[in-house]
């Protein structure tokens, strides 16, 4: 290569470098106003945006994926009932498991606004509606059920039924419903109404046809129900909360007769399949008025978290309102009264209950000779 050729090559190289520099400058100017290809931001801006997104995600999860019982200490222990959870509420007949389930439903439904399907295999739809109206209005269930309402109470019922009327609740009271009919209804309701939460009261009342029993061979009906529910939960992305009976053998024990997880009646798989097992215990049901430490337990109930697959287990104490047939949280006044009157001769809320009862059904003290 001679000197002239080398000089021409150097000139071309210089022109290319100059052109490249001009293009880089033009590209930099374009990028300043280009929102599709932004330059990295300082971490503080990224962090603020990220925290904002996490907060939005947290609120979405709370509203769409978790159901809360409305009992603060219970929700702290369980973390709420999450999507795809299988929750069992176990208790002896008459202990109040159906009542507790309805309390949880009513506490959650107005907060989460989920579409809810309630299978009642024990109570009729009218009985359920009367209980829900009682909880909403504060009027005793017996008075609503009997139709013995004063004019003022009827006005209260009408005024306070609007929220319940507009709630996203569907009730099915088919007695002794077949397992696969129940599952089919769940799937249809999921498709048509986006039902994400299913309550079932109670597991022992679900049936199989004789043919289905033969096909299942020697498998226990409740074991089949349990395993089919787990499949439904996974396939349709729902939460199931169901009541289950506790075996009668718990009543033959000495002492407190507090239920244990192995007392769940009729199934070896319920304990394995359930994500949360909640056992309900009311000492007063067995005429037990004091606990092991001599403390008064009248009008008290224990919500025993016997299994919590993704959290801790614990026992939460709540108040049972016999007049309203309702479970409630302790208030500071309740605790103060309990501490003041806790002795073998007076219950923590006995006087309060007597006042409520007399207001509703009359007081015969005037006829007492002493």
N, C-alpha and C positions, 0 to 999 in steps of 0.2 A: 504494500500500500504506500503510494507516494504522498508527499506533503499536502498536495491539493485535496486528495481524497480524505485524508485524515482531518483536515480543516473543515471540509464539508460535513463530515460525520459529527464533529464536535458542535458545529452550529445547529444541526438537527437535534442533537441531544439536549442542547440548551433550550431550544424551542419547546421540546417535549416536557422538560422540567418546569418551565414557565407555565405551560398550559395545565399541567397537573396541579401546580400550586393554585392557579386561578379556580380550577374545579373544586379543590378542597375548600377554598374560601367561600365559594358559592354554596357548597353543600352545608357548611357550617351555618351560614345565614338562613338556609332553608330549615335546618333542624331546630333553630331557635323557635320557629313558629309551627313546627310539625308535632301535632299531638299524637300521631300514630307511632312515632319513633322517638319518644322523649329520652332525654339524658337522665342518668341516675340521680335520684334525689338524696339529700342528706338523711341519715337514718331516723332523725326525730320525726320528720314528716311521714316516712314509711311506717314508723311505729304507731303514730297517732291514727293513721288510716287503718292499720291492722287491728288495733284495739277496738276501733269503731265497728269493723266487720265482725270481730269476735262477739261483741255485745249484741249485734243484730242476730247472729247465729244462735246465741244463748237464748234470746227472747223467742226466736222461732221454735227452738227445741222445747222450751218450757210450755209454749202454747200448743204445740202440735204433738209432741212425743211423750209427755209426762202427765200423769193424772195424780192429783194430790188429794189425800183423804180429808183434809180440812182439820185434822188433829195435828197440831204443830210438832209435838214431840215424836209422834209416830212418823211424820214425814221426814223429820231430821234423821231418824233411825234408818228408814227404808230408802230415803232419797226420792220418794215418790214411786208410783207404779209406772214403769217405763214401757214404751212400745215393745211388743213381742214378749211381755211378761205373762206368766201364768201364775195368778195369785189365788190362794185358797184361804177362805175364812172358815175355820173349824170350831164347832161348839156342840154341846149337848142340846137336844130339843128343848125349847123354852128359854134358852139362855139369852137369845136376842140376836142371833147371827143375821137373820133377815133384816131386822131393824138396823143393825150396824151397817149392812150393805147399802140400805136406802139412805142412811145418813151420809155415807161416803159419796154416793152418787149425787145427792143433792148439794153437798159441799163443793163438789168439783165441777158439776155440769155448767154452772153459770160463770165460772172462772175460765174454764178451758174452751167452752163453746164447741166441744166435740159432739158429733152425732153418736148417740148412745142407743144400743139395743139391749133391752132388759127382758130376759126369759124368767117368768115366774111360774114355777111348777107346783108351788104350794098355795100362794095367795091368788085371788082373782084380781082382775084389772081394777075393779071398783075398790077393793080393799087397799090396793097399792095407791090409787089416786087419793083415797081418804087419808092415808098415812102421810102422803106428800103434802096434801092440803093442811093437815095438822101441823106439820113442821114449818110450813110457810107462814101460817096465820097465828100460831101459838094457841089454837083452840084444841082442847083435848080430843084425841082420836075417837073415844067412845061417844062423845057428843055429836061429832060429825057423822059417824057411822050410824048412829041411831036417829039422826035427823032432828035431835032435840036442841035446836039452836034458837037463841033469843034474836030479836030483830037486830040488835047491835052486833051480835056475833055473825049473823048472816051478811050484814054490810061489810064487816071486816073480811069475811071470806071472799066476797066479791071483789073488794078493793085489792086484796093481796094475792089473787090467783092469776093475775095477768102475766107475771114473770114466768110462772110455771107453765101457763098455757103456751107461751112462746118458746119454751125450751126445746132443744133438739133431741127429744126423748121418744123412743119407740118401744111399746110394751107388747110382749107376746105372752099370753097366759094359757097356752095350750097345755092341758094336764098330761102328765106321763108322755111327754113328747119323745118321739123316736130320735136316736142320736143322729142319724144321717139326714133326717128332716131338719133338725136343728142346724146342722152344718150347712145344708143347702140354703136355709134362710139367711144364715150369716153371710154367705158368699153373695147372695142376691142383694142383700142390704148394703154390702160393701160396694158392689158395682153401681147400684142405683142411688144410694144416699151417702156414700163414702163413710159408712160407719166404721169407727176405729177402736171403739171400746164396747165390749160385750160383758154383761152381767148375767150370771146363771144361778138361780136359786131353786132347787139345789141339785147337786150331782147325783145323789142317790135316787132321784125321781126320774132320771133319764132311762129310756127303755131301748131294748133291741127286739126285733121279731124273733120267733122261734127259729126261722131259717138262718138269720144272722147269728144267732147263738150257736147253731150247729156248725156254721162255717168257721166260727171262732174257736170251735172245739172246746178245750177245757179252760180257755182264758176267762178270767173274771170280768164281768161287765164293766166295772169301774176302771179296771186296767185298760180296757179297750177305749172307754171314754177319755181317759187321761192321755193316751198316746194319740188318739185322733184329734184332740184339742191342740196338742203340741204341733201336729202337722198343719192344722188350720191357722194357728198363730203365725207360723213361718210363711205359709203360702200366701196369706192375705194381709200380712202386716198389721195385725191387730193385738190388742191386749184383752185377756180374759180374766175376769174376777169372778170366782165361783164359791158358793158355800158348800160345806161338807159336814156331815154328822161325825161326831166323836163316839167311839165305842162305849157301850153302857158299862163296861168293866171299870171305867174311871170312877163310877159311883160306889163300887164295892171296896175301894181303897179306904184306908184310914187317913186321918189328917185333913189337909186342905182340899183334896180332890182336884188339884190343879191339873189340867190336861197336859199331856206330853205329845210330842210329834208322832210317836208310834201309835197313838190312840186314834188316828184317822181311820174311819170305819170302812172296811171292805176292800181295801186296795193296797197292794204292796208297791205300786208304781207312782201313786200320788206324791209321796215324799220325794221320789227321785225326779219326777217331771216338773214339779212346782218350782218356780223361782223364788217366791215368797210364800211362807205359810204363817198365817196369823191366827192364833188361838184365843178365843174369847172366854173369859172366866169371871163370873160374878159370885163371890163367896156367899152373899146373902141368899142366893138360890138354894144353897144347901143349909140354910139357917145358921151359917157361920157369921158371927158378928164381930169377931176379933181375929187378927192375924197371929202368926207365930210369935210376934213380939208384944202381943197384948194391945195392939192399936185397933181402934174401931174401923170396921170396913163396910158398914152399912151404906148403901147407895154408891158404892164404889164398884168399878169394873177394871179388869186388867186386860190389856191388849198385848198378848205375848207374841213377839216376833220370834218364832221358833226356828225359822229358816229364812235366810236372806242371802241369796246366791252371790250378790255383788256388794254386800255390805255387812254391817254388824247386826248382831241379835241383841234384843233387850226387852224389857217389860215396861209398858207405858200405862200409867193409871189415869182413868177418866171417870167422869161422873155419870151415873145412870139416873135419868129423870123418869121415875115410874109413872107419874101422872101423864106425861107426854109420850111415854114409851120411846125414849130418845137418849142417845149417848151424847154427852157434851164435855167440853174441856173444863178443867178447873179454872175458876177466876181467882184473883187475889183475895176477894171477900170469902170465897169458899175455903181457901187455905187458912185464912185467919180464923174463921169459925171452927174449922176442924181442929186447929191447934188449941183453941179456947175450950172446946167442949169434948175433947177426945178423952173419954173415960168409959168404963164398962156400962154406965147407965144412960148415956145419951150419944146418939149417932152424930156425925159431923153436920148432917143436913136435915136431921129429923124434924126440927121445929119448922124449918122452911117448907118441908114436904107437907107437914100437918096444916100449915096455913094455906098452902095451895089447894090441898084436898078439901078443906072446909069451905074455902071460897067457892069451889066448884060444886060440891055436893052437900053442903050444909053442915052445921056444927050442932051437935046434941049436948054441948056442955051445960046448957041451961037446965037440962033434965037431970043432971047429975046431983045426987043428994049431998055431995061433999066436995 
